[in-house]
Amino acid sequence: MIDLHFTPTPNGQKISIALEELELPYTLINYDIFEGDQHTAEFGRINPNHKLPAIVDHDPPFDGGPHAVFESGAILQYLAEKTGRLLPADARARSVAIQWLTWQMAGLGPMGGQAAHFIRYAPEQIPYAITRYSNEVARLLMVLERRLGEAEYLAGDEYSIADIAVWPGRFTTPDMADQYPNTARWHAAIAARPAVIRGREAEKAVPAKYAQRRAVLSAEQWSNMFGERMLGAVRL
């Protein structure tokens, strides 16, 4: 059994989708990050970075008792290696999958997060920051579009953890489909997978308060997300 410490954001959905794809039994432990659930000392022993998601595997493929894994990319790779699935067996294709997984973790994910912060949460709208990060996200989406014009999936012919890492949050609209037709094709194919549907069911769907275009946070919520309580958690 795996404990999935979860908040319903794209990062959390990566792991719920992977667990469903791999048919691994898991217990969902939901956190409200606006309310600061992630800042407890107990959770810090699972993830010293106090971010979601994280897992605890009670039946790891090695000795030593339960094993905790944090960071969504590391979790995806751990689960794929544990099961021997969702990573190509061919060494070249496996390397390609890991490259695109790392691209999401190092590029698309952080740049999207920074754009979202300055658009949604920053107390003052800072045009330079919004333009800087929005432009970088647009560039990365063109990288994705070009890759998906070359191959069915990011690693090539085979669906993998690279696709699972990138797919959440890449919602398409008619305008997006016109601009990014290869991405729209890929997105629709993955959205139709039964395991993806299960991995995004009601209790795992991104709530409106996490996705609002312009968020207004209470002082306590700001502290939990970006301020003193967030900083204080790592001092516990």
C-alpha positions in Angstrom: 0.0 0.0 0.0 1.1 3.5 -0.8 0.1 6.7 1.1 -0.3 9.6 -1.3 0.1 12.9 0.5 -1.8 15.0 -2.0 -3.2 18.4 -2.9 -5.3 18.6 -6.0 -2.9 20.6 -8.2 -1.3 19.5 -11.4 1.7 18.2 -9.5 -0.5 16.1 -7.3 -2.5 14.8 -10.3 0.7 13.5 -11.9 1.0 11.0 -9.0 -2.6 10.0 -8.7 -2.7 9.4 -12.5 0.5 7.3 -12.3 -0.8 5.2 -9.5 -4.0 4.6 -11.4 -2.0 3.7 -14.6 0.2 1.3 -12.6 -2.8 -0.2 -10.7 -1.0 0.3 -7.4 -3.3 0.5 -4.3 -3.0 3.7 -2.5 -4.6 5.8 0.3 -5.2 9.4 -0.6 -4.4 11.9 2.2 -5.6 15.3 1.1 -4.0 18.6 2.2 -5.3 22.1 2.0 -2.1 24.1 1.2 -3.9 27.5 1.6 -4.7 26.4 5.2 -1.1 25.3 5.8 -1.7 21.6 6.3 1.8 20.9 4.8 3.7 22.8 7.5 3.5 20.3 10.3 6.5 18.6 11.8 5.0 15.2 11.0 4.8 16.0 7.3 8.3 17.4 7.4 9.6 14.0 8.3 8.1 12.7 5.1 9.1 15.7 3.0 11.7 18.0 4.5 10.7 20.5 1.7 7.1 20.7 3.0 5.6 20.6 -0.5 3.0 18.3 -2.1 2.9 15.7 -3.3 4.9 13.0 -1.5 4.4 9.3 -1.0 5.2 6.7 1.6 5.5 3.2 0.1 4.8 0.6 2.8 6.1 -2.2 0.5 9.2 -0.8 -1.2 11.3 -3.0 -3.5 14.1 -3.1 -0.9 14.7 -3.8 2.7 14.4 -1.3 5.6 10.7 -0.7 6.1 8.4 2.1 4.6 10.1 4.4 2.1 9.2 8.1 1.6 9.7 9.9 -1.7 9.2 13.6 -2.4 9.4 15.7 -5.6 6.9 14.7 -8.3 9.6 13.7 -10.8 11.4 11.5 -8.4 8.1 9.9 -7.4 7.2 9.1 -11.0 10.6 7.6 -11.6 10.4 5.6 -8.4 7.0 4.1 -9.3 8.0 3.3 -12.8 11.1 1.5 -11.6 9.3 -0.3 -8.9 6.8 -1.7 -11.4 8.9 -1.9 -14.5 6.2 0.1 -16.4 5.8 3.5 -17.9 9.5 3.8 -18.8 10.7 2.3 -22.0 12.9 -0.9 -21.8 15.0 0.3 -24.7 17.9 2.3 -23.3 17.8 5.0 -25.9 14.0 5.6 -25.5 14.4 5.5 -21.7 17.0 8.2 -21.9 14.6 10.3 -24.0 11.8 9.8 -21.5 14.0 10.9 -18.6 15.1 14.0 -20.6 11.5 15.1 -21.1 10.7 14.3 -17.5 13.6 16.5 -16.4 12.5 19.2 -18.9 9.1 19.5 -17.2 10.7 19.5 -13.7 13.4 22.1 -14.5 11.6 24.2 -17.1 7.9 24.0 -17.9 6.8 23.4 -14.3 8.9 26.1 -12.6 8.3 28.7 -15.3 4.6 28.1 -15.3 4.6 28.4 -11.5 6.4 31.7 -11.6 4.1 33.1 -14.3 1.1 32.0 -12.2 2.5 33.6 -9.1 3.0 37.0 -10.7 -0.3 36.9 -12.5 -2.5 35.5 -9.7 -0.9 36.1 -6.3 1.6 39.0 -6.4 0.1 42.0 -4.4 1.1 44.3 -7.3 1.1 43.6 -10.9 4.7 43.7 -12.2 4.6 43.9 -16.0 8.3 42.9 -16.4 7.9 39.7 -14.3 4.6 38.8 -16.0 6.1 39.3 -19.4 9.3 37.5 -18.6 7.7 34.3 -17.3 4.8 34.3 -19.7 7.1 34.5 -22.6 9.2 31.7 -21.3 6.1 29.5 -20.9 5.1 30.3 -24.5 8.6 29.3 -25.7 8.4 26.0 -23.8 5.0 25.3 -25.2 6.4 25.7 -28.7 9.2 23.2 -27.7 6.5 20.8 -26.6 4.4 21.4 -29.8 7.5 20.7 -32.0 8.3 17.5 -30.2 4.7 16.2 -30.5 4.9 16.9 -34.2 7.8 14.4 -34.4 6.4 11.7 -32.1 3.2 10.3 -30.8 4.4 10.7 -27.2 7.3 12.5 -25.6 9.5 9.4 -25.4 8.6 8.3 -29.0 6.0 5.7 -29.7 5.4 4.7 -26.0 3.4 6.5 -23.4 5.5 7.1 -20.3 6.0 9.0 -17.1 7.3 11.9 -19.2 3.7 12.4 -20.6 2.2 12.0 -17.2 4.5 14.7 -15.9 3.7 17.2 -18.6 0.0 16.5 -19.2 -1.7 17.9 -16.1 -2.4 21.6 -16.5 -2.0 21.6 -20.3 -5.7 22.2 -20.8 -6.6 23.0 -24.4 -9.1 25.5 -25.8 -10.2 26.0 -29.4 -7.6 28.8 -29.7 -5.0 26.6 -28.2 -5.9 23.8 -30.5 -5.4 26.1 -33.5 -2.0 27.3 -32.2 -0.8 24.0 -30.9 -2.5 21.2 -33.0 0.0 18.5 -32.1 -0.3 19.2 -28.4 -4.1 19.2 -28.7 -4.0 15.8 -30.4 -1.7 14.4 -27.6 -3.8 16.0 -24.9 -7.0 14.5 -26.1 -5.6 11.0 -26.4 -4.3 11.1 -22.9 -7.5 12.7 -21.5 -9.4 9.7 -22.8 -7.4 7.1 -20.9 -9.5 5.4 -18.2 -6.6 5.7 -15.6 -6.3 9.4 -16.3 -10.0 9.9 -15.8 -9.8 8.0 -12.5 -6.7 10.0 -11.5 -8.6 13.3 -11.9 -11.9 12.3 -10.4 -13.9 14.7 -8.2 -11.8 14.7 -5.0 -8.7 15.1 -7.1 -9.8 17.9 -9.4 -8.1 21.3 -9.0 -10.4 23.5 -6.9 -11.4 26.9 -8.0 -9.5 28.6 -5.2 -6.2 27.1 -6.6 -7.0 28.2 -10.2 -8.5 31.7 -9.9 -7.1 34.2 -12.3 -6.5 36.8 -9.6 -6.4 35.4 -6.1 -7.2 37.4 -3.0 -5.6 35.6 0.1 -6.2 36.3 3.7 -3.2 37.2 5.8 -3.1 33.6 7.2 -3.3 32.1 3.7 -0.5 34.4 2.5 1.6 33.3 5.4 1.0 29.7 4.6 1.7 30.0 1.0 4.5 32.6 0.7 5.2 34.2 4.0 6.3 33.6 7.6 4.7 30.3 8.2 6.1 28.9 5.0 9.5 30.0 6.1 9.0 28.8 9.6 8.1 25.3 8.6 11.6 24.4 7.6 12.9 25.6 11.0 10.8 23.1 13.0 
